[in-house]
Amino acid sequence: MTQKKQKLVYLAAASHSGSTMTAMLLGAHPDLCSVGELKAINLGDKNSYLCSCKTLAKDCAFWQGVTEKMASKGHDFCISNAGTDIRTGATPYMLRLLRPLVRSPIMEFVRDTLLSLSPTWRKQLPHLQKRNADYVRSIAEQAGVDTVVDSSKIGIRLKYLLKNPDLDVKVIWVVRDGRGVSLAYKNPSEYADAKDPKLRGGGTGKTPEHSRGIEVGAQEWIRCNDETRSVLATMDKNSWIKVHYEELCNDTEKTLDKIFEFIGVDPSKKKLNFKTVEHHVVGNGMRLDDSEVIKLDERWKEQLSKAELKKYFEVAGDYHQSLSYTE
């Protein structure tokens, strides 16, 4: 008997666009589970990395259960080394081909054709697809839900998840004002990690990212959203929606109702006090904050100078307007 496809909701976004908050709001729904980024790379030292339940991820009962369920499916699994990223085990040749962002169908055809010339890729891709599908299924089984949320964000991962024969994927494109994103790139420790300095970097006390400047933040904001657009252009329009971070913060209930209706779960079961629900999230430091206040973060209005805003608009002006933002 053919196994039913596993339901997966993918959050596509530029970094620092509110995907962690969105994922936790969705994960608070009793029929959904979110554990953060399923690509699960760069978690750091397993002896200090905390699950959002505030226990070490390696000692967390939820993750131990996922590990056991993965083992029953034939996988040697550890959350600190999940092996679910599309670049896992890639040769230098494969890495060069997987590095560019997703672009037009013609360019993706060229990429796929060149990748198919690699014996390693031809052998490894089916294994990676099965591992990812079994990982999502194991999380769903451990949580007792039908649908899992993946906040990995990046387009190249989404491209291959959409090709996974064992997954039924819907996409939420989370968009945030690029000025807020650029501020986070300028100072990730202050604007993109846990409020408590001791909990930053997943519990190490040190944010792994370094300042990369306003221009870099603006460029990355454009690149990531452009990549998402390219992937969405290949999908049925009923399989994805766009949600602005600002509307999620300013009109949370209405926006969540729209999202839950899209996913196909009962909107009346939503929980705005999302931190009172037990989560087992890895990823952005915000997951470790105790506060569950949903407040629009527009600190860029005070923290970005006129010169910095000028640099931002020099890079992202036209794109800024194309995503329905104004000066």
C-alpha positions as CSV (number, residue, x, y, z in Angstrom):
1,M,0.0,0.0,0.0
2,T,1.3,3.4,-1.0
3,Q,2.1,5.6,2.0
4,K,0.1,8.9,2.2
5,K,2.1,12.0,1.5
6,Q,3.3,13.9,4.6
7,K,2.0,17.4,4.9
8,L,4.7,20.2,5.2
9,V,4.3,24.0,5.4
10,Y,7.4,25.8,4.3
11,L,8.2,29.3,5.4
12,A,10.2,31.1,2.7
13,A,11.8,34.4,3.6
14,A,14.9,36.5,3.8
15,S,16.8,36.1,7.1
16,H,15.5,38.2,10.0
17,S,12.0,38.6,8.5
18,G,10.1,37.2,11.4
19,S,10.0,33.6,10.4
20,T,10.8,32.3,13.9
21,M,7.9,34.2,15.4
22,T,5.6,33.1,12.6
23,A,6.7,29.4,13.0
24,M,6.1,29.5,16.8
25,L,2.7,31.1,16.3
26,L,1.8,28.3,13.9
27,G,3.3,25.7,16.1
28,A,1.1,26.7,19.0
29,H,-1.9,25.4,17.0
30,P,-2.7,21.9,18.3
31,D,-2.8,20.4,14.8
32,L,0.6,21.8,13.7
33,C,4.2,21.3,14.9
34,S,7.1,23.6,14.3
35,V,10.6,22.8,15.4
36,G,12.3,25.7,13.4
37,E,14.7,25.1,10.5
38,L,14.6,21.5,9.3
39,K,17.8,21.9,7.4
40,A,19.3,22.1,10.9
41,I,22.8,23.2,10.1
42,N,25.2,25.3,12.2
43,L,23.6,24.5,15.6
44,G,27.0,24.8,17.2
45,D,28.3,22.8,20.2
46,K,25.8,20.1,21.1
47,N,27.0,20.3,24.7
48,S,25.7,23.9,25.0
49,Y,23.0,24.2,22.3
50,L,19.6,24.6,23.9
51,C,16.2,23.5,22.6
52,S,13.5,26.1,23.1
53,C,12.3,24.1,26.1
54,K,15.5,25.3,27.7
55,T,17.1,21.8,28.0
56,L,20.1,20.8,26.0
57,A,18.9,19.7,22.6
58,K,20.8,16.4,22.8
59,D,19.0,15.6,26.2
60,C,15.5,16.9,25.2
61,A,12.9,14.1,25.4
62,F,11.2,15.3,22.2
63,W,14.4,15.2,20.2
64,Q,15.3,11.8,21.6
65,G,11.9,10.6,20.5
66,V,12.5,11.9,17.0
67,T,15.9,10.2,17.0
68,E,14.3,6.9,17.9
69,K,11.6,7.3,15.2
70,M,14.3,8.1,12.6
71,A,16.2,4.9,13.7
72,S,13.1,2.8,13.2
73,K,13.1,4.2,9.6
74,G,16.7,3.2,9.1
75,H,18.4,6.5,9.7
76,D,21.3,7.3,12.1
77,F,20.1,10.7,13.3
78,C,21.2,13.4,15.7
79,I,19.6,16.9,15.8
80,S,23.1,18.5,16.0
81,N,24.0,16.8,12.8
82,A,20.7,16.2,11.0
83,G,22.1,15.5,7.5
84,T,19.0,17.0,5.9
85,D,20.5,20.0,4.0
86,I,20.6,19.6,0.3
87,R,24.4,20.2,0.3
88,T,25.1,17.3,2.8
89,G,27.9,15.2,1.5
90,A,28.3,17.4,-1.7
91,T,31.4,17.2,-3.7
92,P,33.2,20.5,-4.8
93,Y,31.5,20.1,-8.2
94,M,28.1,19.8,-6.6
95,L,28.7,22.6,-4.3
96,R,29.5,25.0,-7.1
97,L,26.3,24.1,-8.9
98,L,24.1,24.3,-5.7
99,R,25.6,27.7,-4.7
100,P,23.6,30.0,-7.1
101,L,20.2,31.1,-6.1
102,V,17.1,29.6,-7.8
103,R,16.4,31.5,-11.0
104,S,14.5,31.0,-14.3
105,P,13.2,27.6,-15.4
106,I,15.9,27.5,-18.1
107,M,18.7,28.2,-15.6
108,E,17.3,25.5,-13.3
109,F,17.2,23.1,-16.2
110,V,20.8,23.8,-16.8
111,R,21.7,23.3,-13.1
112,D,19.8,20.0,-12.9
113,T,21.3,18.7,-16.1
114,L,24.9,19.5,-14.9
115,L,24.1,18.0,-11.5
116,S,22.9,14.8,-13.2
117,L,26.3,14.3,-14.6
118,S,27.6,13.6,-11.1
119,P,27.4,10.0,-10.0
120,T,27.5,11.1,-6.4
121,W,24.5,13.4,-6.9
122,R,22.5,10.7,-8.8
123,K,23.1,8.3,-5.9
124,Q,22.7,10.8,-3.0
125,L,19.6,12.8,-4.0
126,P,17.1,10.0,-3.6
127,H,18.7,9.2,-0.1
128,L,18.4,12.9,0.9
129,Q,14.8,13.1,-0.3
130,K,13.9,10.0,1.7
131,R,15.8,11.3,4.8
132,N,14.0,14.6,4.6
133,A,10.6,13.0,4.2
134,D,11.2,10.5,7.0
135,Y,12.4,13.4,9.2
136,V,9.2,15.4,8.7
137,R,7.2,12.2,9.3
138,S,9.1,11.4,12.5
139,I,8.5,15.0,13.9
140,A,4.8,14.6,13.0
141,E,4.6,11.3,14.8
142,Q,6.4,12.5,17.8
143,A,4.2,15.6,18.1
144,G,1.0,13.7,17.2
145,V,0.0,16.0,14.3
146,D,-0.6,15.7,10.6
147,T,1.3,18.8,9.5
148,V,4.8,20.1,10.2
149,V,6.2,23.6,9.7
150,D,9.7,24.1,8.3
151,S,11.2,27.7,8.7
152,S,14.4,26.9,6.8
153,K,13.6,29.9,4.5
154,I,16.0,29.3,1.6
155,G,14.8,28.8,-1.9
156,I,17.2,26.1,-3.0
157,R,15.9,23.8,-0.2
158,L,12.3,24.5,-1.2
159,K,13.0,23.7,-4.8
160,Y,13.9,20.1,-3.9
161,L,11.3,19.7,-1.2
162,L,8.7,20.5,-3.9
163,K,10.2,17.6,-6.0
164,N,10.1,15.2,-3.0
165,P,7.5,12.5,-4.0
166,D,6.7,11.8,-0.3
167,L,5.8,15.4,0.7
168,D,2.7,17.5,0.2
169,V,4.2,21.1,0.4
170,K,2.4,24.4,0.9
171,V,4.4,27.6,1.1
172,I,4.0,30.8,3.2
173,W,6.2,33.6,1.8
174,V,7.0,35.9,4.8
175,V,8.0,39.4,3.8
176,R,9.4,42.1,6.1
177,D,10.3,45.7,5.4
178,G,13.9,45.6,4.1
179,R,15.0,48.3,6.5
180,G,14.3,46.1,9.5
181,V,16.1,43.3,7.9
182,S,19.1,45.5,7.1
183,L,19.3,46.7,10.7
184,A,19.5,43.1,11.8
185,Y,22.4,42.5,9.4
186,K,24.1,45.6,10.9
187,N,23.9,44.3,14.4
188,P,22.6,40.7,14.6
189,S,23.4,40.3,18.3
190,E,21.2,43.1,19.3
191,Y,18.4,42.8,16.7
192,A,18.3,39.2,15.7
193,D,19.0,37.0,18.8
194,A,17.6,36.4,22.3
195,K,17.1,39.4,24.5
196,D,19.0,37.7,27.3
197,P,22.7,37.9,26.3
198,K,23.4,34.6,28.2
199,L,21.0,32.8,25.8
200,R,22.4,34.1,22.6
201,G,24.0,31.8,20.1
202,G,21.6,29.0,21.2
203,G,22.8,29.2,24.8
204,T,26.5,29.9,24.3
205,G,26.1,33.6,25.0
206,K,27.6,34.6,21.7
207,T,25.8,35.4,18.5
208,P,27.3,33.4,15.6
209,E,26.6,36.0,13.0
210,H,28.8,39.2,12.5
211,S,27.8,42.6,11.3
212,R,27.7,42.8,7.5
213,G,26.4,46.3,7.0
214,I,23.3,48.0,5.6
215,E,24.2,47.5,2.0
216,V,24.8,43.8,2.4
217,G,21.5,43.5,4.3
218,A,19.6,45.2,1.5
219,Q,21.3,43.1,-1.1
220,E,20.5,39.9,0.8
221,W,16.9,41.0,1.3
222,I,16.5,41.4,-2.5
223,R,18.3,38.2,-3.4
224,C,16.3,36.0,-1.0
225,N,12.9,37.4,-1.9
226,D,13.7,37.3,-5.6
227,E,14.7,33.6,-5.2
228,T,11.4,32.9,-3.4
229,R,9.5,34.6,-6.3
230,S,11.3,32.3,-8.8
231,V,10.3,29.2,-6.9
232,L,6.7,30.3,-6.4
233,A,6.4,31.0,-10.1
234,T,6.7,27.2,-10.6
235,M,3.9,26.4,-8.2
236,D,0.1,26.3,-8.4
237,K,-1.2,29.6,-7.0
238,N,-3.4,27.8,-4.5
239,S,-0.3,26.2,-2.9
240,W,1.2,29.4,-1.6
241,I,0.4,32.7,0.1
242,K,2.3,35.9,0.9
243,V,2.2,37.3,4.4
244,H,3.7,40.5,5.6
245,Y,5.5,40.5,9.0
246,E,3.9,43.9,9.7
247,E,0.4,42.6,9.2
248,L,1.1,39.6,11.3
249,C,2.1,41.9,14.2
250,N,-0.5,44.6,13.7
251,D,-3.5,42.4,13.0
252,T,-2.4,39.0,14.4
253,E,-5.8,37.3,14.8
254,K,-7.0,38.1,11.3
255,T,-3.7,37.2,9.7
256,L,-3.5,33.9,11.5
257,D,-7.1,33.0,10.5
258,K,-6.1,33.6,6.9
259,I,-3.0,31.4,7.3
260,F,-4.8,28.6,9.1
261,E,-7.5,28.5,6.5
262,F,-4.9,28.3,3.8
263,I,-3.1,25.4,5.6
264,G,-6.5,23.6,6.2
265,V,-6.7,23.6,10.0
266,D,-9.3,25.1,12.3
267,P,-8.5,28.9,12.9
268,S,-10.6,28.9,16.1
269,K,-7.9,26.7,17.7
270,K,-5.2,29.4,17.4
271,K,-3.3,30.5,20.5
272,L,-1.9,34.0,20.7
273,N,-0.2,33.2,24.0
274,F,2.1,31.0,21.9
275,K,4.9,30.8,24.5
276,T,2.7,28.9,27.0
277,V,2.7,26.0,24.6
278,E,5.6,23.6,24.8
279,H,7.9,24.1,21.8
280,H,11.0,22.3,20.7
281,V,12.4,24.8,18.3
282,V,16.0,25.2,17.0
283,G,17.2,28.2,15.1
284,N,16.9,31.9,15.8
285,G,17.5,33.1,19.4
286,M,14.1,34.6,19.7
287,R,12.8,31.1,20.4
288,L,14.5,31.3,23.8
289,D,12.8,34.5,24.9
290,D,10.1,34.2,27.6
291,S,8.0,37.1,26.3
292,E,5.1,36.3,24.1
293,V,4.1,39.9,23.3
294,I,3.6,40.2,19.6
295,K,4.9,43.7,18.8
296,L,6.0,45.2,15.5
297,D,9.7,45.8,15.6
298,E,10.4,49.1,13.8
299,R,13.6,50.0,15.6
300,W,15.1,50.8,12.2
301,K,13.2,54.2,12.4
302,E,15.4,55.3,15.3
303,Q,18.5,53.2,14.7
304,L,19.3,53.8,11.1
305,S,20.8,57.2,10.2
306,K,19.8,59.3,7.2
307,A,23.0,58.2,5.5
308,E,22.3,54.6,6.2
309,L,18.7,54.9,4.9
310,K,20.1,56.6,1.8
311,K,22.5,53.7,1.2
312,Y,19.5,51.3,1.7
313,F,17.4,53.0,-0.9
314,E,20.3,53.2,-3.4
315,V,20.4,49.4,-3.3
316,A,16.8,48.4,-2.7
317,G,14.6,51.4,-3.7
318,D,12.7,49.9,-6.7
319,Y,12.4,46.5,-5.0
320,H,11.3,48.1,-1.8
321,Q,8.2,49.5,-3.6
322,S,7.6,46.3,-5.5
323,L,6.9,44.5,-2.2
324,S,4.3,47.1,-1.3
325,Y,6.5,49.2,1.0
326,T,6.7,53.0,0.8
327,E,9.1,55.5,2.2
